[in-house]
Amino acid sequence: MSTTAAANAANTIARNGADAEKFFQLGMMYSTGNSVAADLVAAHKWFNIAAMRGSSEAARLRREIASEMSEAEVAAAQRAARVWLTRH
């Protein structure tokens, strides 16, 4: 799946009343590179949203991948989550 197709699929899933589990699955998809190229910034973003919706596992994984990211990447992921939340 291309990056654009994955992003479109992720946004479609998220817009359709996704709960914490669906956002968690999006984080997993991006963190493992399963179906898409691994993208830790995108994974952090989706784990962040899942954690805000109550997923303790997403919060744990968000911390774990943040330790593998630069400060700039973590900041970019946090911005992306804020932007997504303000638009959806």
Buried (B, 14 or more C-beta within 10 A) or exposed (E): EEEEEBBEBBBEBBEEEBEBBBBBBBBBBBBEEEEBEEBBBBBBBBBBBBBBBEBEBBBEBBEEBBEEBEEEBBEBBBEBBEEBEEEE
